[in-house]
Amino acid sequence: MLNLHISSLLFCFSCPYVNKYLADRSQSVIRCDSQHCFHVGRDLTLFCISLFVNCSYNVIIQGKGFPDVNTRMMVRCLWSTLQIPILALVDADPHGIEILSVYKFGSKALSFDAHSLTVPVVKWLGVLPSDINRLSIPRDKLIQLTDRDKCKARELLGRPYIKSQDAWQQEIEIMLSLGYKAEIQALSSISFDFLTDTYLPVKIKHGRWI
């Protein structure tokens, strides 16, 4: 039996072997004082450390690119066991939305095993396409959508599960209308610590996720 205590502790699961070890332990007992579980879509070690210092009752799952099975199992295991909010921080681009969709709704390739891999309560914390104008992110910090990006965004809009998410649809349409995408790092153009000291704390405090 694995007795895992998570209290004021940061977990940054970038190692698939650790994820698989924990996810395979169906008899594990996990006790936790954490208030949220975050999925971070990039290798933001400095961000993770800063968030840990300022908001110590959180678990952070650090993803690397397209969601692998072990990381999805880990997120699912934490949610089903702890019943805490699962918030995702991804780039405001079609690829980031695709990653978010896999965690929430699953993938075509593994649709037969969706019940053990998906987390239907995942919320999109940021970065939202609507944040680009709302926060006045400088144009030179944005990336213009390519034809491939636009095609991907329209394809996402046509998916049945995206059609059931009005707020997601609106954000994708905003991105297409703007013609630009934004990476998480673009928020640092506002101020170096804007992401950790303002953006995330305010969103979490007021429940500004979709």
C-alpha positions as CSV (number, residue, x, y, z in Angstrom):
1,M,0.0,0.0,0.0
2,L,1.3,3.5,-0.9
3,N,0.5,6.0,1.7
4,L,1.1,9.4,0.1
5,H,0.9,12.6,2.2
6,I,0.5,15.8,0.2
7,S,0.4,18.8,2.4
8,S,2.0,22.1,1.4
9,L,4.1,20.2,-1.1
10,L,4.8,20.7,-4.8
11,F,4.8,17.8,-7.1
12,C,6.1,18.4,-10.6
13,F,5.5,15.0,-12.4
14,S,7.6,15.3,-15.5
15,C,8.9,11.7,-15.2
16,P,6.6,9.1,-16.8
17,Y,8.0,6.4,-14.6
18,V,6.9,8.2,-11.4
19,N,3.4,8.8,-12.9
20,K,3.0,5.1,-13.9
21,Y,4.2,3.9,-10.5
22,L,1.6,6.0,-8.7
23,A,-1.2,5.5,-11.2
24,D,-0.8,1.7,-11.1
25,R,-1.3,1.5,-7.4
26,S,-5.1,1.0,-7.3
27,Q,-5.0,0.2,-3.6
28,S,-3.1,3.4,-2.7
29,V,-4.3,5.7,0.0
30,I,-3.7,9.4,-0.7
31,R,-4.3,11.9,2.0
32,C,-4.0,15.5,1.0
33,D,-4.6,19.1,2.2
34,S,-4.3,20.5,-1.3
35,Q,-6.9,22.9,-2.6
36,H,-6.2,22.7,-6.3
37,C,-4.4,20.5,-8.8
38,F,-2.8,22.4,-11.7
39,H,-1.7,21.0,-15.1
40,V,1.0,23.2,-16.6
41,G,1.6,22.8,-20.3
42,R,5.2,23.8,-20.3
43,D,8.5,23.3,-18.6
44,L,8.1,26.3,-16.2
45,T,10.4,25.3,-13.3
46,L,10.7,28.9,-12.1
47,F,6.9,29.3,-12.2
48,C,6.4,26.1,-10.3
49,I,8.8,27.2,-7.5
50,S,7.2,30.7,-7.3
51,L,3.7,29.3,-7.2
52,F,4.7,26.8,-4.5
53,V,6.1,29.6,-2.3
54,N,3.0,31.8,-2.8
55,C,0.3,29.2,-2.8
56,S,1.5,26.2,-0.9
57,Y,-1.7,24.1,-0.9
58,N,-1.6,23.0,-4.5
59,V,-0.4,20.1,-6.5
60,I,1.2,20.9,-9.9
61,I,1.4,18.4,-12.8
62,Q,4.0,19.5,-15.3
63,G,3.1,18.3,-18.8
64,K,5.5,18.2,-21.7
65,G,3.8,18.5,-25.1
66,F,1.0,16.2,-26.1
67,P,-0.5,14.4,-23.1
68,D,1.0,11.0,-22.5
69,V,-1.0,8.1,-21.0
70,N,0.9,8.1,-17.7
71,T,0.4,11.8,-17.0
72,R,-3.3,11.5,-17.9
73,M,-3.6,8.5,-15.5
74,M,-1.9,10.6,-12.8
75,V,-4.2,13.5,-13.2
76,R,-7.2,11.1,-13.2
77,C,-5.9,9.3,-10.1
78,L,-5.5,12.6,-8.2
79,W,-8.9,13.9,-9.1
80,S,-10.8,10.6,-8.5
81,T,-9.1,10.2,-5.1
82,L,-8.9,13.7,-3.8
83,Q,-11.9,15.3,-5.5
84,I,-10.1,18.7,-5.8
85,P,-10.4,21.2,-8.7
86,I,-8.3,20.5,-11.7
87,L,-7.1,23.6,-13.5
88,A,-5.2,23.8,-16.7
89,L,-2.7,26.5,-17.8
90,V,-1.9,26.1,-21.5
91,D,-0.9,28.4,-24.4
92,A,-3.7,30.3,-26.0
93,D,-3.4,28.5,-29.3
94,P,-5.0,25.5,-31.1
95,H,-2.4,23.1,-29.8
96,G,-3.0,24.2,-26.2
97,I,-6.7,23.8,-26.6
98,E,-6.1,20.3,-28.1
99,I,-4.1,19.3,-25.1
100,L,-6.8,20.6,-22.8
101,S,-9.4,18.6,-24.7
102,V,-7.5,15.4,-24.4
103,Y,-7.4,15.7,-20.6
104,K,-11.1,16.6,-20.4
105,F,-12.7,14.5,-23.1
106,G,-10.0,12.0,-24.2
107,S,-8.4,11.1,-27.5
108,K,-9.7,9.1,-30.5
109,A,-6.9,6.6,-30.2
110,L,-7.7,5.7,-26.6
111,S,-11.5,6.4,-26.6
112,F,-12.1,2.8,-25.4
113,D,-10.3,3.6,-22.2
114,A,-11.7,7.1,-21.6
115,H,-13.2,6.2,-18.3
116,S,-9.8,5.7,-16.7
117,L,-8.0,8.5,-18.5
118,T,-10.3,11.5,-18.7
119,V,-11.0,14.2,-16.1
120,P,-14.4,15.7,-17.1
121,V,-14.1,18.5,-14.4
122,V,-10.9,20.0,-15.9
123,K,-11.2,23.8,-16.2
124,W,-9.4,26.1,-18.5
125,L,-7.7,28.6,-16.2
126,G,-5.6,30.3,-18.9
127,V,-4.2,31.6,-21.0
128,L,-7.4,32.6,-22.7
129,P,-7.5,34.3,-26.2
130,S,-9.7,36.9,-24.6
131,D,-6.8,37.7,-22.2
132,I,-4.9,39.1,-25.2
133,N,-7.0,42.3,-25.5
134,R,-8.2,42.3,-21.9
135,L,-4.6,42.5,-20.6
136,S,-3.3,44.6,-23.5
137,I,-0.5,42.1,-24.3
138,P,1.9,43.8,-26.7
139,R,1.5,42.8,-30.3
140,D,5.2,42.0,-30.7
141,K,4.8,39.3,-28.0
142,L,2.1,37.6,-29.9
143,I,2.5,35.0,-32.7
144,Q,0.4,35.3,-35.9
145,L,-1.8,32.3,-36.6
146,T,-0.6,30.1,-39.5
147,D,-3.0,28.6,-42.0
148,R,-2.5,25.3,-40.2
149,D,-3.4,27.0,-36.9
150,K,-6.6,28.4,-38.4
151,C,-7.5,25.0,-39.9
152,K,-7.0,23.3,-36.6
153,A,-9.1,25.9,-34.8
154,R,-12.0,25.5,-37.2
155,E,-11.7,21.7,-36.8
156,L,-11.9,22.1,-33.0
157,L,-15.0,24.2,-33.4
158,G,-16.6,21.4,-35.4
159,R,-16.1,18.7,-32.6
160,P,-19.3,17.8,-30.8
161,Y,-17.8,18.1,-27.3
162,I,-16.5,21.6,-28.1
163,K,-19.9,22.6,-29.4
164,S,-21.2,21.7,-25.9
165,Q,-18.8,24.2,-24.3
166,D,-20.1,27.7,-25.2
167,A,-17.3,29.5,-23.4
168,W,-14.6,27.4,-25.2
169,Q,-16.3,28.1,-28.6
170,Q,-16.3,31.8,-27.8
171,E,-12.6,31.8,-27.0
172,I,-11.6,29.9,-30.2
173,E,-13.7,32.3,-32.2
174,I,-11.9,35.3,-30.5
175,M,-8.6,33.7,-31.4
176,L,-9.6,33.4,-35.1
177,S,-10.9,36.9,-35.1
178,L,-7.7,38.3,-33.7
179,G,-5.5,36.3,-36.0
180,Y,-3.0,35.8,-33.2
181,K,-2.0,33.3,-30.5
182,A,-0.2,33.8,-27.2
183,E,2.2,31.6,-25.3
184,I,2.1,31.6,-21.5
185,Q,5.4,33.5,-21.5
186,A,3.7,36.4,-23.2
187,L,2.3,37.4,-19.8
188,S,5.8,38.3,-18.6
189,S,5.7,41.2,-21.0
190,I,3.3,42.9,-18.6
191,S,5.7,42.4,-15.7
192,F,8.2,39.7,-14.8
193,D,6.1,38.4,-11.9
194,F,2.6,39.2,-13.4
195,L,1.8,35.5,-13.9
196,T,2.5,34.3,-10.4
197,D,1.7,37.4,-8.4
198,T,-1.4,38.7,-10.2
199,Y,-2.8,36.6,-13.0
200,L,-3.1,33.2,-11.3
201,P,-4.0,34.4,-7.7
202,V,-6.8,36.7,-9.0
203,K,-8.2,34.0,-11.3
204,I,-8.1,31.3,-8.6
205,K,-9.6,33.6,-5.9
206,H,-12.5,34.7,-8.1
207,G,-13.0,31.4,-10.0
208,R,-12.3,32.9,-13.4
209,W,-11.9,29.7,-15.3
210,I,-14.1,28.2,-18.0
